[in-house]
């Protein structure tokens, strides 16, 4: 039993070539493989450039100064930039500073930095670090 579509295809000479179908699937496979490789490389490149940083403490020096102690581990030798912030009791940012340090890859290094504030702070935080 043939379908109406098959009858029309036979009458007007329309048919799909096996070559065209095979070429279509090869192109789809190559594009899918390329997308998978690109996503994998993007993931690896991002993780290789990530900086591990932890705040280890803070001290309120006076009404206008906070010191923040933090530890940084970078994946490669070079410069690492870190954003430090001081907050008041309502979690409003009252001080902000970006500092840069030279580090050796894979080695944990501790730093203590001073953040000037515009009002009395109650805490000091390490906001983020990145490879500069």
N, CA, C and O atoms as a GROMACS GRO file, in nm:
protein
  528
    1UNK      N    1   0.084  -0.116   0.000
    1UNK     CA    2   0.000   0.000   0.000
    1UNK      C    3   0.090   0.124   0.000
    1UNK      O    4   0.179   0.137   0.085
    2UNK      N    5   0.068   0.212  -0.093
    2UNK     CA    6   0.146   0.334  -0.103
    2UNK      C    7   0.063   0.451  -0.052
    2UNK      O    8  -0.060   0.453  -0.061
    3UNK      N    9   0.134   0.548   0.001
    3UNK     CA   10   0.066   0.666   0.054
    3UNK      C   11   0.046   0.768  -0.056
    3UNK      O   12   0.106   0.759  -0.163
    4UNK      N   13  -0.037   0.865  -0.028
    4UNK     CA   14  -0.063   0.973  -0.124
    4UNK      C   15   0.066   1.048  -0.154
    4UNK      O   16   0.090   1.085  -0.270
    5UNK      N   17   0.149   1.072  -0.053
    5UNK     CA   18   0.276   1.143  -0.072
    5UNK      C   19   0.367   1.063  -0.165
    5UNK      O   20   0.430   1.120  -0.253
    6UNK      N   21   0.373   0.932  -0.147
    6UNK     CA   22   0.458   0.848  -0.233
    6UNK      C   23   0.409   0.852  -0.377
    6UNK      O   24   0.491   0.856  -0.469
    7UNK      N   25   0.279   0.851  -0.398
    7UNK     CA   26   0.225   0.860  -0.533
    7UNK      C   27   0.261   0.992  -0.600
    7UNK      O   28   0.298   0.995  -0.717
    8UNK      N   29   0.250   1.102  -0.525
    8UNK     CA   30   0.285   1.232  -0.580
    8UNK      C   31   0.435   1.241  -0.610
    8UNK      O   32   0.475   1.294  -0.714
    9UNK      N   33   0.517   1.188  -0.520
    9UNK     CA   34   0.662   1.190  -0.543
    9UNK      C   35   0.698   1.110  -0.667
    9UNK      O   36   0.783   1.151  -0.745
   10UNK      N   37   0.633   0.996  -0.686
   10UNK     CA   38   0.662   0.913  -0.803
   10UNK      C   39   0.614   0.981  -0.931
   10UNK      O   40   0.681   0.974  -1.034
   11UNK      N   41   0.500   1.046  -0.926
   11UNK     CA   42   0.444   1.111  -1.043
   11UNK      C   43   0.530   1.229  -1.089
   11UNK      O   44   0.553   1.246  -1.209
   12UNK      N   45   0.578   1.311  -0.993
   12UNK     CA   46   0.652   1.432  -1.029
   12UNK      C   47   0.803   1.418  -1.017
   12UNK      O   48   0.876   1.516  -1.035
   13UNK      N   49   0.851   1.301  -0.986
   13UNK     CA   50   0.994   1.277  -0.984
   13UNK      C   51   1.068   1.330  -0.863
   13UNK      O   52   1.189   1.348  -0.867
   14UNK      N   53   0.997   1.355  -0.757
   14UNK     CA   54   1.062   1.403  -0.634
   14UNK      C   55   1.103   1.282  -0.551
   14UNK      O   56   1.023   1.193  -0.523
   15UNK      N   57   1.227   1.282  -0.512
   15UNK     CA   58   1.273   1.180  -0.419
   15UNK      C   59   1.398   1.230  -0.348
   15UNK      O   60   1.473   1.312  -0.402
   16UNK      N   61   1.419   1.182  -0.231
   16UNK     CA   62   1.536   1.224  -0.155
   16UNK      C   63   1.652   1.131  -0.188
   16UNK      O   64   1.638   1.009  -0.192
   17UNK      N   65   1.762   1.192  -0.211
   17UNK     CA   66   1.883   1.117  -0.244
   17UNK      C   67   1.948   1.067  -0.116
   17UNK      O   68   1.952   1.137  -0.015
   18UNK      N   69   2.000   0.944  -0.122
   18UNK     CA   70   2.071   0.893  -0.006
   18UNK      C   71   2.198   0.972   0.020
   18UNK      O   72   2.242   0.988   0.134
   19UNK      N   73   2.257   1.022  -0.088
   19UNK     CA   74   2.377   1.104  -0.074
   19UNK      C   75   2.347   1.234   0.001
   19UNK      O   76   2.423   1.274   0.088
   20UNK      N   77   2.238   1.297  -0.033
   20UNK     CA   78   2.200   1.423   0.033
   20UNK      C   79   2.168   1.399   0.180
   20UNK      O   80   2.206   1.478   0.267
   21UNK      N   81   2.099   1.290   0.206
   21UNK     CA   82   2.067   1.257   0.345
   21UNK      C   83   2.194   1.229   0.424
   21UNK      O   84   2.208   1.277   0.537
   22UNK      N   85   2.284   1.153   0.367
   22UNK     CA   86   2.410   1.121   0.435
   22UNK      C   87   2.492   1.248   0.457
   22UNK      O   88   2.548   1.266   0.565
   23UNK      N   89   2.500   1.336   0.357
   23UNK     CA   90   2.576   1.461   0.370
   23UNK      C   91   2.515   1.547   0.482
   23UNK      O   92   2.588   1.608   0.560
   24UNK      N   93   2.382   1.551   0.487
   24UNK     CA   94   2.316   1.629   0.592
   24UNK      C   95   2.355   1.578   0.731
   24UNK      O   96   2.387   1.658   0.819
   25UNK      N   97   2.354   1.448   0.752
   25UNK     CA   98   2.388   1.393   0.883
   25UNK      C   99   2.537   1.410   0.916
   25UNK      O  100   2.573   1.427   1.032
   26UNK      N  101   2.622   1.406   0.816
   26UNK     CA  102   2.764   1.430   0.839
   26UNK      C  103   2.786   1.575   0.884
   26UNK      O  104   2.864   1.600   0.976
   27UNK      N  105   2.720   1.669   0.819
   27UNK     CA  106   2.732   1.810   0.856
   27UNK      C  107   2.680   1.831   0.998
   27UNK      O  108   2.744   1.901   1.077
   28UNK      N  109   2.566   1.772   1.032
   28UNK     CA  110   2.511   1.784   1.166
   28UNK      C  111   2.609   1.725   1.269
   28UNK      O  112   2.628   1.783   1.376
   29UNK      N  113   2.670   1.612   1.238
   29UNK     CA  114   2.766   1.550   1.329
   29UNK      C  115   2.890   1.635   1.349
   29UNK      O  116   2.938   1.648   1.462
   30UNK      N  117   2.943   1.693   1.241
   30UNK     CA  118   3.062   1.777   1.251
   30UNK      C  119   3.032   1.904   1.332
   30UNK      O  120   3.113   1.943   1.417
   31UNK      N  121   2.918   1.967   1.309
   31UNK     CA  122   2.881   2.086   1.386
   31UNK      C  123   2.862   2.051   1.533
   31UNK      O  124   2.904   2.127   1.620
   32UNK      N  125   2.800   1.938   1.561
   32UNK     CA  126   2.782   1.895   1.700
   32UNK      C  127   2.914   1.867   1.769
   32UNK      O  128   2.933   1.904   1.885
   33UNK      N  129   3.006   1.802   1.699
   33UNK     CA  130   3.137   1.774   1.755
   33UNK      C  131   3.214   1.903   1.780
   33UNK      O  132   3.279   1.918   1.884
   34UNK      N  133   3.209   1.996   1.686
   34UNK     CA  134   3.278   2.125   1.703
   34UNK      C  135   3.221   2.202   1.822
   34UNK      O  136   3.297   2.262   1.898
   35UNK      N  137   3.090   2.200   1.840
   35UNK     CA  138   3.028   2.270   1.954
   35UNK      C  139   3.070   2.205   2.085
   35UNK      O  140   3.095   2.276   2.183
   36UNK      N  141   3.079   2.072   2.089
   36UNK     CA  142   3.121   2.002   2.210
   36UNK      C  143   3.266   2.035   2.244
   36UNK      O  144   3.297   2.058   2.361
   37UNK      N  145   3.353   2.037   2.145
   37UNK     CA  146   3.494   2.071   2.168
   37UNK      C  147   3.508   2.216   2.215
   37UNK      O  148   3.585   2.244   2.306
   38UNK      N  149   3.433   2.307   2.155
   38UNK     CA  150   3.440   2.448   2.195
   38UNK      C  151   3.392   2.466   2.339
   38UNK      O  152   3.454   2.541   2.415
   39UNK      N  153   3.285   2.400   2.377
   39UNK     CA  154   3.234   2.410   2.514
   39UNK      C  155   3.335   2.350   2.613
   39UNK      O  156   3.357   2.406   2.720
   40UNK      N  157   3.395   2.237   2.577
   40UNK     CA  158   3.496   2.176   2.664
   40UNK      C  159   3.617   2.266   2.683
   40UNK      O  160   3.665   2.283   2.795
   41UNK      N  161   3.666   2.325   2.574
   41UNK     CA  162   3.782   2.414   2.585
   41UNK      C  163   3.748   2.538   2.667
   41UNK      O  164   3.829   2.584   2.747
   42UNK      N  165   3.629   2.592   2.649
   42UNK     CA  166   3.587   2.708   2.726
   42UNK      C  167   3.585   2.676   2.875
   42UNK      O  168   3.628   2.758   2.957
   43UNK      N  169   3.537   2.560   2.911
   43UNK     CA  170   3.533   2.519   3.051
   43UNK      C  171   3.674   2.504   3.108
   43UNK      O  172   3.701   2.550   3.219
   44UNK      N  173   3.763   2.440   3.033
   44UNK     CA  174   3.901   2.421   3.080
   44UNK      C  175   3.973   2.555   3.092
   44UNK      O  176   4.042   2.579   3.191
   45UNK      N  177   3.958   2.642   2.993
   45UNK     CA  178   4.026   2.772   2.995
   45UNK      C  179   3.977   2.858   3.112
   45UNK      O  180   4.056   2.928   3.174
   46UNK      N  181   3.849   2.852   3.142
   46UNK     CA  182   3.794   2.929   3.254
   46UNK      C  183   3.848   2.878   3.386
   46UNK      O  184   3.884   2.957   3.473
   47UNK      N  185   3.854   2.747   3.402
   47UNK     CA  186   3.902   2.693   3.529
   47UNK      C  187   4.052   2.715   3.546
   47UNK      O  188   4.100   2.725   3.659
   48UNK      N  189   4.128   2.722   3.436
   48UNK     CA  190   4.271   2.747   3.446
   48UNK      C  191   4.301   2.891   3.489
   48UNK      O  192   4.406   2.918   3.548
   49UNK      N  193   4.210   2.982   3.461
   49UNK     CA  194   4.233   3.123   3.494
   49UNK      C  195   4.164   3.165   3.623
   49UNK      O  196   4.166   3.284   3.657
   50UNK      N  197   4.103   3.072   3.695
   50UNK     CA  198   4.032   3.111   3.816
   50UNK      C  199   4.128   3.126   3.934
   50UNK      O  200   4.227   3.054   3.945
   51UNK      N  201   4.097   3.220   4.020
   51UNK     CA  202   4.177   3.250   4.138
   51UNK      C  203   4.098   3.208   4.260
   51UNK      O  204   3.980   3.241   4.274
   52UNK      N  205   4.162   3.133   4.350
   52UNK     CA  206   4.099   3.093   4.475
   52UNK      C  207   4.140   3.191   4.584
   52UNK      O  208   4.258   3.205   4.613
   53UNK      N  209   4.044   3.259   4.643
   53UNK     CA  210   4.074   3.360   4.745
   53UNK      C  211   3.978   3.345   4.861
   53UNK      O  212   3.858   3.321   4.842
   54UNK      N  213   4.030   3.360   4.982
   54UNK     CA  214   3.950   3.351   5.103
   54UNK      C  215   3.988   3.463   5.199
   54UNK      O  216   4.106   3.489   5.221
   55UNK      N  217   3.887   3.527   5.256
   55UNK     CA  218   3.912   3.626   5.361
   55UNK      C  219   3.938   3.548   5.490
   55UNK      O  220   3.862   3.458   5.525
   56UNK      N  221   4.044   3.584   5.560
   56UNK     CA  222   4.077   3.514   5.684
   56UNK      C  223   4.051   3.599   5.807
   56UNK      O  224   4.054   3.547   5.919
   57UNK      N  225   4.025   3.728   5.789
   57UNK     CA  226   3.994   3.811   5.905
   57UNK      C  227   3.985   3.958   5.869
   57UNK      O  228   4.023   4.000   5.759
   58UNK      N  229   3.935   4.035   5.963
   58UNK     CA  230   3.930   4.180   5.946
   58UNK      C  231   3.942   4.244   6.084
   58UNK      O  232   3.920   4.179   6.187
   59UNK      N  233   3.979   4.370   6.085
   59UNK     CA  234   3.989   4.446   6.211
   59UNK      C  235   3.942   4.588   6.185
   59UNK      O  236   3.982   4.650   6.086
   60UNK      N  237   3.858   4.638   6.272
   60UNK     CA  238   3.813   4.777   6.266
   60UNK      C  239   3.919   4.859   6.339
   60UNK      O  240   3.931   4.852   6.461
   61UNK      N  241   3.997   4.938   6.264
   61UNK     CA  242   4.105   5.016   6.322
   61UNK      C  243   4.050   5.140   6.392
   61UNK      O  244   4.084   5.166   6.508
   62UNK      N  245   3.966   5.216   6.322
   62UNK     CA  246   3.900   5.333   6.379
   62UNK      C  247   3.776   5.362   6.297
   62UNK      O  248   3.733   5.278   6.217
   63UNK      N  249   3.715   5.480   6.315
   63UNK     CA  250   3.591   5.513   6.244
   63UNK      C  251   3.608   5.522   6.093
   63UNK      O  252   3.509   5.517   6.020
   64UNK      N  253   3.729   5.537   6.045
   64UNK     CA  254   3.753   5.557   5.902
   64UNK      C  255   3.846   5.454   5.839
   64UNK      O  256   3.891   5.474   5.726
   65UNK      N  257   3.876   5.345   5.909
   65UNK     CA  258   3.973   5.249   5.856
   65UNK      C  259   3.938   5.106   5.898
   65UNK      O  260   3.900   5.080   6.012
   66UNK      N  261   3.950   5.014   5.801
   66UNK     CA  262   3.934   4.871   5.826
   66UNK      C  263   4.052   4.800   5.762
   66UNK      O  264   4.093   4.837   5.651
   67UNK      N  265   4.108   4.700   5.829
   67UNK     CA  266   4.211   4.616   5.767
   67UNK      C  267   4.150   4.480   5.739
   67UNK      O  268   4.076   4.425   5.821
   68UNK      N  269   4.182   4.426   5.623
   68UNK     CA  270   4.129   4.296   5.581
   68UNK      C  271   4.247   4.205   5.551
   68UNK      O  272   4.339   4.243   5.477
   69UNK      N  273   4.245   4.085   5.608
   69UNK     CA  274   4.347   3.985   5.582
   69UNK      C  275   4.285   3.877   5.494
   69UNK      O  276   4.175   3.829   5.522
   70UNK      N  277   4.356   3.839   5.389
   70UNK     CA  278   4.303   3.740   5.295
   70UNK      C  279   4.416   3.657   5.238
   70UNK      O  280   4.533   3.694   5.244
   71UNK      N  281   4.378   3.544   5.182
   71UNK     CA  282   4.473   3.449   5.124
   71UNK      C  283   4.435   3.424   4.978
   71UNK      O  284   4.317   3.408   4.946
   72UNK      N  285   4.536   3.420   4.891
   72UNK     CA  286   4.513   3.404   4.748
   72UNK      C  287   4.596   3.288   4.694
   72UNK      O  288   4.713   3.273   4.730
   73UNK      N  289   4.535   3.206   4.608
   73UNK     CA  290   4.606   3.101   4.534
   73UNK      C  291   4.571   3.122   4.387
   73UNK      O  292   4.455   3.110   4.347
   74UNK      N  293   4.673   3.152   4.305
   74UNK     CA  294   4.652   3.177   4.162
   74UNK      C  295   4.702   3.056   4.083
   74UNK      O  296   4.793   2.986   4.128
   75UNK      N  297   4.644   3.031   3.964
   75UNK     CA  298   4.686   2.915   3.885
   75UNK      C  299   4.822   2.933   3.818
   75UNK      O  300   4.892   2.835   3.793
   76UNK      N  301   4.861   3.057   3.791
   76UNK     CA  302   4.988   3.083   3.723
   76UNK      C  303   5.059   3.200   3.790
   76UNK      O  304   4.997   3.276   3.865
   77UNK      N  305   5.189   3.213   3.763
   77UNK     CA  306   5.263   3.328   3.813
   77UNK      C  307   5.210   3.455   3.746
   77UNK      O  308   5.175   3.453   3.628
   78UNK      N  309   5.204   3.563   3.821
   78UNK     CA  310   5.160   3.689   3.763
   78UNK      C  311   5.093   3.778   3.865
   78UNK      O  312   5.110   3.761   3.986
   79UNK      N  313   5.018   3.872   3.813
   79UNK     CA  314   4.951   3.970   3.897
   79UNK      C  315   4.806   3.930   3.921
   79UNK      O  316   4.734   3.891   3.828
   80UNK      N  317   4.764   3.939   4.046
   80UNK     CA  318   4.626   3.911   4.085
   80UNK      C  319   4.568   4.039   4.144
   80UNK      O  320   4.631   4.104   4.228
   81UNK      N  321   4.449   4.075   4.101
   81UNK     CA  322   4.378   4.192   4.156
   81UNK      C  323   4.264   4.143   4.243
   81UNK      O  324   4.195   4.046   4.209
   82UNK      N  325   4.244   4.210   4.355
   82UNK     CA  326   4.136   4.174   4.448
   82UNK      C  327   4.057   4.300   4.486
   82UNK      O  328   4.115   4.406   4.509
   83UNK      N  329   3.927   4.285   4.492
   83UNK     CA  330   3.838   4.393   4.536
   83UNK      C  331   3.802   4.369   4.682
   83UNK      O  332   3.750   4.263   4.717
   84UNK      N  333   3.829   4.468   4.765
   84UNK     CA  334   3.800   4.460   4.908
   84UNK      C  335   3.692   4.562   4.941
   84UNK      O  336   3.687   4.670   4.882
   85UNK      N  337   3.604   4.528   5.034
   85UNK     CA  338   3.499   4.623   5.070
   85UNK      C  339   3.476   4.623   5.220
   85UNK      O  340   3.495   4.523   5.289
   86UNK      N  341   3.434   4.738   5.269
   86UNK     CA  342   3.394   4.754   5.408
   86UNK      C  343   3.246   4.787   5.410
   86UNK      O  344   3.198   4.867   5.328
   87UNK      N  345   3.172   4.726   5.503
   87UNK     CA  346   3.028   4.748   5.512
   87UNK      C  347   2.991   4.799   5.651
   87UNK      O  348   3.059   4.772   5.750
   88UNK      N  349   2.879   4.874   5.656
   88UNK     CA  350   2.828   4.920   5.785
   88UNK      C  351   2.729   4.816   5.839
   88UNK      O  352   2.713   4.709   5.781
   89UNK      N  353   2.663   4.849   5.950
   89UNK     CA  354   2.576   4.750   6.014
   89UNK      C  355   2.452   4.718   5.933
   89UNK      O  356   2.387   4.616   5.958
   90UNK      N  357   2.417   4.801   5.836
   90UNK     CA  358   2.302   4.775   5.749
   90UNK      C  359   2.345   4.714   5.615
   90UNK      O  360   2.267   4.712   5.520
   91UNK      N  361   2.468   4.667   5.608
   91UNK     CA  362   2.528   4.604   5.489
   91UNK      C  363   2.545   4.700   5.372
   91UNK      O  364   2.552   4.658   5.256
   92UNK      N  365   2.551   4.828   5.402
   92UNK     CA  366   2.582   4.927   5.299
   92UNK      C  367   2.733   4.937   5.284
   92UNK      O  368   2.807   4.930   5.382
   93UNK      N  369   2.780   4.952   5.162
   93UNK     CA  370   2.923   4.962   5.136
   93UNK      C  371   2.971   5.102   5.174
   93UNK      O  372   2.924   5.202   5.120
   94UNK      N  373   3.065   5.108   5.268
   94UNK     CA  374   3.119   5.236   5.312
   94UNK      C  375   3.266   5.252   5.275
   94UNK      O  376   3.325   5.357   5.298
   95UNK      N  377   3.325   5.147   5.217
   95UNK     CA  378   3.463   5.154   5.170
   95UNK      C  379   3.488   5.048   5.065
   95UNK      O  380   3.435   4.938   5.072
   96UNK      N  381   3.571   5.084   4.966
   96UNK     CA  382   3.598   4.991   4.856
   96UNK      C  383   3.739   5.017   4.808
   96UNK      O  384   3.782   5.133   4.798
   97UNK      N  385   3.812   4.911   4.778
   97UNK     CA  386   3.949   4.928   4.729
   97UNK      C  387   3.986   4.806   4.645
   97UNK      O  388   3.954   4.693   4.680
   98UNK      N  389   4.054   4.831   4.533
   98UNK     CA  390   4.108   4.724   4.449
   98UNK      C  391   4.259   4.727   4.465
   98UNK      O  392   4.323   4.830   4.446
   99UNK      N  393   4.316   4.610   4.500
   99UNK     CA  394   4.461   4.599   4.520
   99UNK      C  395   4.516   4.495   4.423
   99UNK      O  396   4.446   4.402   4.383
  100UNK      N  397   4.642   4.512   4.386
  100UNK     CA  398   4.710   4.416   4.298
  100UNK      C  399   4.834   4.364   4.367
  100UNK      O  400   4.906   4.439   4.432
  101UNK      N  401   4.859   4.233   4.351
  101UNK     CA  402   4.975   4.168   4.411
  101UNK      C  403   5.035   4.070   4.312
  101UNK      O  404   4.963   4.007   4.234
  102UNK      N  405   5.167   4.056   4.316
  102UNK     CA  406   5.237   3.953   4.239
  102UNK      C  407   5.232   3.824   4.319
  102UNK      O  408   5.259   3.823   4.439
  103UNK      N  409   5.197   3.713   4.253
  103UNK     CA  410   5.189   3.584   4.320
  103UNK      C  411   5.257   3.477   4.235
  103UNK      O  412   5.273   3.492   4.114
  104UNK      N  413   5.297   3.369   4.302
  104UNK     CA  414   5.350   3.252   4.233
  104UNK      C  415   5.236   3.152   4.216
  104UNK      O  416   5.155   3.133   4.307
  105UNK      N  417   5.230   3.090   4.100
  105UNK     CA  418   5.122   2.996   4.072
  105UNK      C  419   5.122   2.877   4.165
  105UNK      O  420   5.226   2.816   4.190
  106UNK      N  421   5.004   2.844   4.217
  106UNK     CA  422   4.987   2.727   4.302
  106UNK      C  423   5.029   2.746   4.446
  106UNK      O  424   5.016   2.652   4.525
  107UNK      N  425   5.079   2.861   4.483
  107UNK     CA  426   5.124   2.887   4.619
  107UNK      C  427   5.027   2.981   4.689
  107UNK      O  428   4.989   3.084   4.635
  108UNK      N  429   4.986   2.943   4.811
  108UNK     CA  430   4.897   3.030   4.889
  108UNK      C  431   4.979   3.143   4.950
  108UNK      O  432   5.082   3.120   5.014
  109UNK      N  433   4.932   3.265   4.929
  109UNK     CA  434   5.000   3.383   4.981
  109UNK      C  435   4.898   3.466   5.060
  109UNK      O  436   4.786   3.489   5.013
  110UNK      N  437   4.938   3.511   5.179
  110UNK     CA  438   4.848   3.591   5.263
  110UNK      C  439   4.885   3.738   5.253
  110UNK      O  440   5.002   3.774   5.243
  111UNK      N  441   4.784   3.823   5.255
  111UNK     CA  442   4.802   3.968   5.247
  111UNK      C  443   4.712   4.035   5.351
  111UNK      O  444   4.608   3.982   5.388
  112UNK      N  445   4.754   4.152   5.397
  112UNK     CA  446   4.671   4.237   5.481
  112UNK      C  447   4.670   4.375   5.418
  112UNK      O  448   4.775   4.434   5.392
  113UNK      N  449   4.551   4.426   5.392
  113UNK     CA  450   4.534   4.555   5.327
  113UNK      C  451   4.442   4.644   5.409
  113UNK      O  452   4.354   4.596   5.481
  114UNK      N  453   4.464   4.774   5.398
  114UNK     CA  454   4.383   4.873   5.467
  114UNK      C  455   4.283   4.933   5.369
  114UNK      O  456   4.318   4.969   5.257
  115UNK      N  457   4.158   4.944   5.414
  115UNK     CA  458   4.052   5.003   5.332
  115UNK      C  459   4.001   5.128   5.403
  115UNK      O  460   3.948   5.119   5.514
  116UNK      N  461   4.017   5.246   5.340
  116UNK     CA  462   3.960   5.367   5.400
  116UNK      C  463   3.808   5.367   5.383
  116UNK      O  464   3.756   5.317   5.283
  117UNK      N  465   3.738   5.422   5.479
  117UNK     CA  466   3.591   5.424   5.475
  117UNK      C  467   3.539   5.567   5.487
  117UNK      O  468   3.610   5.657   5.531
  118UNK      N  469   3.414   5.585   5.447
  118UNK     CA  470   3.350   5.716   5.457
  118UNK      C  471   3.263   5.727   5.582
  118UNK      O  472   3.218   5.835   5.618
  119UNK      N  473   3.241   5.613   5.648
  119UNK     CA  474   3.164   5.608   5.773
  119UNK      C  475   3.215   5.490   5.853
  119UNK      O  476   3.299   5.414   5.806
  120UNK      N  477   3.165   5.474   5.973
  120UNK     CA  478   3.210   5.364   6.057
  120UNK      C  479   3.165   5.231   5.998
  120UNK      O  480   3.048   5.212   5.965
  121UNK      N  481   3.259   5.140   5.984
  121UNK     CA  482   3.231   5.008   5.928
  121UNK      C  483   3.216   4.906   6.041
  121UNK      O  484   3.270   4.924   6.150
  122UNK      N  485   3.142   4.800   6.012
  122UNK     CA  486   3.129   4.692   6.109
  122UNK      C  487   3.192   4.562   6.060
  122UNK      O  488   3.208   4.467   6.137
  123UNK      N  489   3.227   4.557   5.931
  123UNK     CA  490   3.289   4.437   5.877
  123UNK      C  491   3.374   4.470   5.755
  123UNK      O  492   3.355   4.573   5.690
  124UNK      N  493   3.469   4.383   5.726
  124UNK     CA  494   3.552   4.395   5.607
  124UNK      C  495   3.544   4.265   5.530
  124UNK      O  496   3.557   4.157   5.588
  125UNK      N  497   3.525   4.274   5.400
  125UNK     CA  498   3.504   4.155   5.316
  125UNK      C  499   3.595   4.154   5.195
  125UNK      O  500   3.636   4.259   5.145
  126UNK      N  501   3.628   4.035   5.150
  126UNK     CA  502   3.696   4.015   5.022
  126UNK      C  503   3.586   3.992   4.919
  126UNK      O  504   3.520   3.888   4.922
  127UNK      N  505   3.566   4.086   4.829
  127UNK     CA  506   3.457   4.075   4.731
  127UNK      C  507   3.490   3.972   4.625
  127UNK      O  508   3.412   3.879   4.604
  128UNK      N  509   3.604   3.985   4.556
  128UNK     CA  510   3.644   3.889   4.453
  128UNK      C  511   3.789   3.913   4.415
  128UNK      O  512   3.845   4.019   4.443
  129UNK      N  513   3.850   3.813   4.348
  129UNK     CA  514   3.985   3.823   4.296
  129UNK      C  515   3.988   3.768   4.154
  129UNK      O  516   3.908   3.680   4.120
  130UNK      N  517   4.079   3.819   4.072
  130UNK     CA  518   4.092   3.777   3.933
  130UNK      C  519   4.235   3.797   3.887
  130UNK      O  520   4.311   3.872   3.948
  131UNK      N  521   4.271   3.731   3.778
  131UNK     CA  522   4.403   3.747   3.720
  131UNK      C  523   4.405   3.879   3.645
  131UNK      O  524   4.322   3.902   3.556
  132UNK      N  525   4.497   3.966   3.680
  132UNK     CA  526   4.503   4.100   3.619
  132UNK      C  527   4.590   4.098   3.495
  132UNK      O  528   4.606   4.202   3.430
   0.00000   0.00000   0.00000
